[in-house]
Amino acid sequence: MPQAPSDYQTRYPVDFGNIDPLMRQTVVQLYAEDGGKARGLLYEPPDRRPQTVVIMAHPRVDFAQHYSIPYWLEAGFAAFALNTRYLNNDSTMLHENLLLDLAAGIRYLREERGFDRIVMLGNSGGGSLFAYYDAEARKPAGSRVAAPPGGGPPDLNRYAMPPADGLILLAAHPGQGVVLMGSLDAAVVDENDPFATDAALDMYDERNGFRPPPEASHYERDWLERYRAAQRARVARIDAIARRHVEEATVARVATRATDFAGRPAAYRNFMARRTMAPRFMTVYRTQANPNYTDLSLEPSERVVGSIISARPDLANYHAFGLARMMTPEAWLSTWSGISSNARLERNLPLVTVPTIVVGATADQDIFLADVRREFELAGATDKRIEFIDGADHFMRAGGTRAHLGDPRPRLMRLLTEWTAEHFAP
């Protein structure tokens, strides 16, 4: 069985510790139908040719050494780790483009490598990504998403989107925008000033129930209702800013196509031509402010105070690193808006009818037990299953109040490899 290194808790959280050097590894360059380039790494056992491959991807995170890979190989499966065109950078990310990258990966596995069965592993942000893909792939051309929320290409009706055969949702986001809306700081009153705050809505103000970690906080129900409403209102406010910027660029494009454009003054022509090319980048401040991080009576579980990013979200809330920190308007609307993004499980998962297993971590600090149960309810499959891994954090490392149970990954992967073998023989 694959062994985790002794310091795996401090490493890049999704990487495996070791792999049998005899396992075959093939580096793959993928070109989507729109010309976008992604990269993949195909892993295969040394002594057999599997008929089933597990494909894994995340919108931006490097999955090339995903911790599940050695376990899949040991169980006789192949594994394909796909890194999208937006690896480590989501500032211009359109989820609709990501679907074209997945299509290229699945087409490669089917047509060039000859795999009979393809199972999608949607881990974390990959969950809402694969659900969006499968929901659109099974629609007939003409009924798919014709443009991202901010407009422009791609029109998914123009591209081949081969379907897969099964879906694993592992600590899956209900949608990156949905998760962000839950952690967006409702107290921000000026999108251009990270310190401008409505104290009455500041979850990190002790007058509202906050206590510095590791002590737990407590927020009153009526305050929480106001806070959640203000979070949604902030998303709507940022959406409006994004759409205004998109409209400005649209006006410029229309102007450059006007019949009299060539005769307009040079300064005007230069400004309009440049405006069609240069997006207005949006800075989204303070995105580590989910009351669930500090009030453990909300969404009760085995987790401890903190988020998957920091044990001190009250400080990380102001850090340069954060979710959705720097975005084009189009990227915000497509990926990080909990209102406008199409990449939401609530929208897509009822349309996914392939065999599905939903797995949650009992000490996850961002995907809560109710989220996992809701995903199971939403799943459109008649063949579906839900499981929880005790003593596991979001990355399936030992965590929370039952961390003493030890490394959860062997327990997780025994479950996943057995379920997959029952449905799709290696």
C-alpha positions as CSV (number, residue, x, y, z in Angstrom):
1,M,0.0,0.0,0.0
2,P,1.3,3.5,-0.8
3,Q,2.9,5.2,2.2
4,A,2.6,8.8,3.1
5,P,5.9,10.6,4.1
6,S,6.3,11.5,7.7
7,D,6.0,15.2,6.9
8,Y,3.1,14.9,4.5
9,Q,1.0,17.3,6.6
10,T,3.3,20.2,5.7
11,R,3.7,19.4,2.0
12,Y,1.6,20.6,-1.0
13,P,-1.7,19.2,0.3
14,V,-2.8,17.2,-2.7
15,D,0.5,15.5,-3.6
16,F,1.3,11.8,-3.1
17,G,4.3,10.9,-1.1
18,N,5.8,8.2,-3.3
19,I,5.0,6.0,-6.2
20,D,6.4,2.7,-7.5
21,P,9.1,3.7,-10.1
22,L,7.9,0.8,-12.3
23,M,4.6,2.5,-13.0
24,R,4.4,3.9,-16.5
25,Q,4.1,7.6,-16.8
26,T,3.3,9.4,-20.1
27,V,3.4,13.2,-20.5
28,V,0.6,14.4,-22.7
29,Q,0.1,17.7,-24.5
30,L,-3.6,18.4,-25.1
31,Y,-5.0,21.0,-27.5
32,A,-8.7,21.7,-27.1
33,E,-10.8,22.4,-30.1
34,D,-10.5,26.2,-29.6
35,G,-6.7,25.9,-29.5
36,G,-6.3,26.1,-25.8
37,K,-3.4,24.0,-24.4
38,A,-3.6,21.8,-21.3
39,R,-1.3,19.1,-20.1
40,G,-1.8,15.7,-18.7
41,L,0.1,12.9,-17.0
42,L,-1.1,9.4,-17.7
43,Y,-0.2,6.7,-15.1
44,E,-0.5,3.0,-15.9
45,P,0.5,-0.2,-14.1
46,P,3.7,-1.8,-15.4
47,D,2.3,-5.2,-16.1
48,R,-1.2,-4.8,-17.5
49,R,-3.3,-2.6,-19.8
50,P,-6.3,-1.3,-17.8
51,Q,-9.6,-0.8,-19.5
52,T,-10.8,1.8,-17.0
53,V,-9.1,5.1,-16.3
54,V,-9.8,7.7,-13.6
55,I,-9.5,11.3,-14.8
56,M,-8.9,14.0,-12.3
57,A,-8.7,17.8,-12.8
58,H,-9.2,21.0,-10.9
59,P,-9.8,24.5,-12.4
60,R,-6.4,25.8,-11.4
61,V,-4.7,23.5,-8.8
62,D,-1.8,21.2,-9.9
63,F,-3.2,17.6,-9.8
64,A,-0.2,16.0,-11.6
65,Q,0.8,14.1,-8.4
66,H,-2.7,13.8,-6.8
67,Y,-2.5,11.7,-3.7
68,S,-5.0,9.2,-5.0
69,I,-2.9,8.1,-8.0
70,P,-0.7,5.4,-6.4
71,Y,-3.8,3.8,-5.0
72,W,-5.6,3.7,-8.3
73,L,-2.5,2.0,-9.9
74,E,-2.2,-0.5,-7.1
75,A,-5.8,-1.5,-7.7
76,G,-5.2,-2.0,-11.4
77,F,-6.7,1.1,-12.8
78,A,-5.0,3.8,-14.9
79,A,-5.1,7.4,-13.7
80,F,-5.0,10.6,-15.8
81,A,-4.1,13.8,-14.1
82,L,-5.1,16.8,-16.2
83,N,-3.8,20.3,-15.5
84,T,-5.9,22.9,-17.3
85,R,-4.9,26.0,-19.3
86,Y,-5.4,28.0,-16.2
87,L,-2.9,26.1,-14.0
88,N,-2.1,28.2,-10.9
89,N,-3.8,31.3,-12.3
90,D,-7.5,31.9,-12.3
91,S,-7.4,35.7,-13.0
92,T,-8.8,35.2,-16.5
93,M,-10.5,31.8,-16.0
94,L,-13.6,31.0,-17.9
95,H,-15.2,27.8,-16.7
96,E,-16.6,27.3,-20.2
97,N,-13.0,27.1,-21.5
98,L,-12.2,24.5,-18.8
99,L,-14.9,22.3,-20.3
100,L,-13.1,22.3,-23.6
101,D,-9.9,21.2,-21.8
102,L,-11.9,18.3,-20.2
103,A,-13.3,17.4,-23.6
104,A,-9.8,17.2,-25.0
105,G,-8.7,14.9,-22.2
106,I,-11.6,12.6,-22.4
107,R,-11.3,12.4,-26.2
108,Y,-7.6,11.6,-25.9
109,L,-8.3,8.8,-23.4
110,R,-11.1,7.3,-25.6
111,E,-9.8,7.7,-29.1
112,E,-6.0,7.7,-28.7
113,R,-5.5,5.4,-25.7
114,G,-8.5,3.2,-26.2
115,F,-9.9,3.1,-22.7
116,D,-13.4,1.6,-22.5
117,R,-14.5,3.2,-19.3
118,I,-13.7,6.7,-17.9
119,V,-14.5,7.7,-14.3
120,M,-14.4,11.4,-13.4
121,L,-12.8,12.2,-10.0
122,G,-14.1,15.6,-9.0
123,N,-12.0,16.6,-5.9
124,S,-12.7,20.0,-4.3
125,G,-13.2,22.5,-7.1
126,G,-13.0,19.7,-9.5
127,G,-16.4,18.5,-8.3
128,S,-18.4,21.4,-9.6
129,L,-16.2,21.4,-12.8
130,F,-16.9,17.8,-13.7
131,A,-20.6,18.1,-12.9
132,Y,-20.8,21.2,-15.2
133,Y,-19.0,19.2,-17.9
134,D,-21.2,16.1,-17.8
135,A,-24.4,18.1,-17.6
136,E,-23.5,20.0,-20.8
137,A,-21.9,17.0,-22.5
138,R,-25.2,15.1,-22.4
139,K,-27.3,17.9,-23.8
140,P,-27.8,17.9,-27.6
141,A,-25.9,20.5,-29.5
142,G,-28.1,23.6,-29.7
143,S,-29.2,23.4,-26.1
144,R,-25.9,23.9,-24.3
145,V,-24.5,27.1,-22.9
146,A,-23.9,29.4,-25.8
147,A,-21.7,31.9,-24.0
148,P,-20.1,32.5,-20.6
149,P,-22.0,34.8,-18.2
150,G,-19.8,37.7,-19.3
151,G,-20.5,37.1,-23.0
152,G,-18.2,36.1,-25.8
153,P,-16.8,32.7,-26.7
154,P,-16.9,29.8,-26.3
155,D,-20.3,28.6,-27.5
156,L,-20.3,25.0,-26.2
157,N,-22.7,24.0,-29.0
158,R,-19.8,24.3,-31.5
159,Y,-17.6,21.6,-29.8
160,A,-17.6,17.9,-29.3
161,M,-18.0,16.9,-25.6
162,P,-17.6,13.2,-25.2
163,P,-19.3,11.9,-22.1
164,A,-17.7,9.8,-19.3
165,D,-19.1,6.8,-17.4
166,G,-19.0,7.5,-13.7
167,L,-18.5,10.4,-11.2
168,I,-16.7,10.6,-7.8
169,L,-17.4,13.7,-5.8
170,L,-14.7,14.0,-3.2
171,A,-14.8,16.9,-0.7
172,A,-16.4,18.7,-3.6
173,H,-17.4,22.4,-3.8
174,P,-21.0,23.1,-4.4
175,G,-19.5,25.6,-6.8
176,Q,-16.5,27.9,-6.4
177,G,-18.8,30.9,-6.4
178,V,-21.1,29.3,-3.9
179,V,-18.2,28.6,-1.5
180,L,-16.9,32.2,-2.0
181,M,-20.2,33.7,-1.3
182,G,-20.1,31.9,2.0
183,S,-16.7,33.3,2.9
184,L,-16.9,36.8,1.3
185,D,-16.6,39.4,4.0
186,A,-20.0,41.1,4.3
187,A,-18.6,44.0,6.2
188,V,-16.7,45.5,3.2
189,V,-18.3,48.8,2.3
190,D,-15.9,50.0,-0.4
191,E,-14.6,47.5,-3.1
192,N,-11.6,49.8,-3.5
193,D,-10.6,50.0,0.1
194,P,-9.7,46.7,2.0
195,F,-10.1,48.4,5.4
196,A,-13.4,50.2,4.9
197,T,-15.7,48.3,7.3
198,D,-19.3,48.3,8.6
199,A,-18.5,47.3,12.2
200,A,-22.0,46.1,12.7
201,L,-21.4,43.3,10.1
202,D,-17.8,42.5,11.0
203,M,-17.6,38.9,12.1
204,Y,-14.1,39.5,13.5
205,D,-15.4,42.2,15.9
206,E,-15.8,40.9,19.4
207,R,-18.9,43.0,19.9
208,N,-20.6,40.6,17.3
209,G,-19.5,37.4,19.1
210,F,-16.0,36.9,17.8
211,R,-13.2,35.4,19.9
212,P,-9.6,35.1,18.7
213,P,-8.7,31.6,17.6
214,P,-8.2,28.9,18.8
215,E,-11.1,30.0,21.1
216,A,-14.5,29.5,19.4
217,S,-16.8,32.4,18.6
218,H,-20.5,32.5,18.9
219,Y,-22.9,34.6,16.6
220,E,-26.5,35.2,17.3
221,R,-29.0,33.9,14.8
222,D,-30.5,37.3,13.8
223,W,-27.0,38.7,13.2
224,L,-26.1,35.7,11.1
225,E,-29.2,36.2,8.9
226,R,-28.2,39.8,8.3
227,Y,-24.6,38.7,7.6
228,R,-25.6,36.1,5.0
229,A,-28.0,38.5,3.3
230,A,-25.2,41.1,3.2
231,Q,-22.8,38.5,1.7
232,R,-25.2,37.9,-1.2
233,A,-25.7,41.6,-1.6
234,R,-22.0,42.1,-1.9
235,V,-21.8,39.4,-4.6
236,A,-24.6,41.2,-6.5
237,R,-22.7,44.5,-6.1
238,I,-19.5,43.0,-7.6
239,D,-21.5,41.4,-10.4
240,A,-22.9,44.8,-11.3
241,I,-19.4,46.2,-11.3
242,A,-18.2,43.4,-13.5
243,R,-21.1,43.8,-15.9
244,R,-20.5,47.5,-16.2
245,H,-16.8,46.8,-17.2
246,V,-18.0,44.2,-19.7
247,E,-20.4,46.7,-21.2
248,E,-17.7,49.3,-21.5
249,A,-15.6,46.9,-23.5
250,T,-18.6,46.0,-25.7
251,V,-19.2,49.7,-26.4
252,A,-15.6,50.0,-27.5
253,R,-15.9,47.0,-29.8
254,V,-19.0,48.3,-31.4
255,A,-17.3,51.7,-31.9
256,T,-14.3,50.1,-33.7
257,R,-16.6,48.4,-36.2
258,A,-18.5,51.5,-37.1
259,T,-18.3,52.6,-40.7
260,D,-16.9,56.0,-39.8
261,F,-14.3,54.6,-37.3
262,A,-11.3,55.1,-39.7
263,G,-12.2,58.8,-40.0
264,R,-12.4,59.5,-36.3
265,P,-9.5,61.4,-34.6
266,A,-6.4,59.3,-33.8
267,A,-6.7,59.7,-30.1
268,Y,-10.3,58.4,-30.2
269,R,-9.3,55.4,-32.4
270,N,-6.4,54.5,-30.1
271,F,-8.4,54.7,-27.0
272,M,-11.3,52.6,-28.4
273,A,-8.9,50.0,-29.9
274,R,-7.0,49.6,-26.7
275,R,-10.2,49.4,-24.6
276,T,-11.3,46.4,-26.6
277,M,-8.1,44.6,-25.6
278,A,-7.4,45.7,-22.1
279,P,-9.7,44.3,-19.4
280,R,-10.3,46.1,-16.1
281,F,-8.9,43.8,-13.5
282,M,-11.0,43.7,-10.4
283,T,-9.5,43.3,-6.9
284,V,-11.7,41.4,-4.5
285,Y,-10.7,42.0,-0.9
286,R,-11.4,40.0,2.2
287,T,-12.5,36.5,1.2
288,Q,-11.8,34.6,4.4
289,A,-14.9,35.5,6.4
290,N,-17.3,32.6,6.8
291,P,-18.8,32.5,10.4
292,N,-18.5,28.7,10.2
293,Y,-14.8,29.1,10.5
294,T,-14.9,30.4,14.0
295,D,-18.4,29.4,15.4
296,L,-18.3,25.6,15.6
297,S,-21.9,25.4,16.6
298,L,-22.8,26.3,13.0
299,E,-22.8,23.2,10.8
300,P,-21.5,21.0,13.6
301,S,-18.8,18.5,12.7
302,E,-15.4,17.3,13.8
303,R,-13.6,20.4,12.5
304,V,-11.6,22.8,14.6
305,V,-11.5,26.6,14.3
306,G,-10.0,27.9,11.1
307,S,-10.3,27.5,7.3
308,I,-8.5,25.3,4.8
309,I,-6.2,28.3,4.2
310,S,-5.4,29.4,7.7
311,A,-5.9,28.6,11.4
312,R,-6.3,32.4,11.8
313,P,-8.8,33.4,9.2
314,D,-9.3,36.7,11.0
315,L,-5.7,37.6,9.8
316,A,-5.7,35.7,6.5
317,N,-8.8,37.7,5.6
318,Y,-6.4,40.6,4.9
319,H,-3.6,38.6,3.3
320,A,-2.4,39.1,-0.3
321,F,-3.2,35.5,-1.0
322,G,-6.8,34.6,-1.2
323,L,-9.6,33.2,-3.3
324,A,-10.7,35.3,-6.3
325,R,-8.2,38.1,-5.3
326,M,-7.5,39.5,-8.8
327,M,-10.0,38.8,-11.6
328,T,-11.1,40.1,-15.0
329,P,-14.9,40.8,-15.0
330,E,-15.5,37.9,-17.2
331,A,-13.6,35.5,-14.9
332,W,-15.5,36.8,-11.9
333,L,-18.9,36.1,-13.5
334,S,-17.9,32.7,-14.9
335,T,-16.0,31.3,-12.0
336,W,-16.4,33.1,-8.7
337,S,-19.8,34.7,-8.7
338,G,-22.2,32.6,-6.6
339,I,-25.1,34.3,-8.5
340,S,-23.9,34.3,-12.1
341,S,-21.6,31.3,-12.5
342,N,-22.9,28.2,-14.3
343,A,-20.5,25.9,-12.4
344,R,-22.9,25.2,-9.5
345,L,-23.8,21.7,-8.4
346,E,-27.4,22.8,-7.8
347,R,-27.7,23.7,-11.5
348,N,-25.8,20.7,-12.9
349,L,-25.8,17.7,-10.6
350,P,-29.5,16.8,-11.2
351,L,-28.6,16.3,-14.9
352,V,-25.7,13.9,-14.1
353,T,-27.1,10.4,-14.3
354,V,-24.0,8.2,-14.4
355,P,-23.2,6.1,-11.3
356,T,-22.1,8.5,-8.6
357,I,-20.4,8.4,-5.2
358,V,-20.3,11.4,-2.9
359,V,-17.6,11.4,-0.2
360,G,-17.2,14.0,2.5
361,A,-14.6,14.6,5.2
362,T,-15.9,15.0,8.7
363,A,-13.3,17.6,9.7
364,D,-13.5,19.7,6.5
365,Q,-13.4,23.4,7.3
366,D,-14.9,24.6,4.0
367,I,-17.2,21.9,2.7
368,F,-19.6,21.0,5.5
369,L,-21.5,17.9,6.2
370,A,-24.8,19.5,5.1
371,D,-23.1,20.4,1.7
372,V,-22.2,16.8,1.2
373,R,-25.6,15.5,2.0
374,R,-27.2,18.1,-0.3
375,E,-24.9,17.0,-3.1
376,F,-26.1,13.4,-2.6
377,E,-29.7,14.6,-2.7
378,L,-29.1,16.6,-5.9
379,A,-27.4,13.8,-7.8
380,G,-29.5,12.7,-10.7
381,A,-28.1,9.2,-10.7
382,T,-30.3,6.3,-9.6
383,D,-27.1,4.4,-8.7
384,K,-25.6,6.7,-6.0
385,R,-23.9,6.4,-2.7
386,I,-22.8,8.7,0.1
387,E,-19.9,8.2,2.6
388,F,-18.0,10.2,5.1
389,I,-14.4,9.7,6.1
390,D,-13.8,10.2,9.9
391,G,-10.9,12.2,11.2
392,A,-10.2,13.8,7.8
393,D,-9.7,17.4,6.7
394,H,-10.5,18.8,3.3
395,F,-7.3,17.3,1.8
396,M,-8.0,14.0,3.4
397,R,-5.2,14.4,5.9
398,A,-5.6,13.6,9.6
399,G,-7.5,16.5,11.1
400,G,-10.1,17.8,13.5
401,T,-11.1,16.4,16.9
402,R,-10.5,12.8,15.7
403,A,-7.1,13.2,14.0
404,H,-5.9,10.5,16.3
405,L,-7.5,8.0,13.9
406,G,-4.4,8.5,11.7
407,D,-3.9,8.9,7.9
408,P,-7.4,8.8,6.3
409,R,-6.2,8.3,2.8
410,P,-5.9,4.5,2.9
411,R,-9.4,4.3,4.3
412,L,-10.7,6.7,1.6
413,M,-8.9,4.9,-1.2
414,R,-10.1,1.5,-0.2
415,L,-13.6,2.8,-0.4
416,L,-13.1,4.5,-3.8
417,T,-11.2,1.7,-5.5
418,E,-13.7,-0.9,-4.3
419,W,-16.7,1.2,-5.5
420,T,-15.1,1.8,-8.8
421,A,-14.2,-1.8,-9.3
422,E,-17.8,-2.9,-8.5
423,H,-19.0,-0.5,-11.3
424,F,-16.2,-0.4,-13.7
425,A,-13.8,-3.4,-13.7
426,P,-10.1,-2.3,-14.1
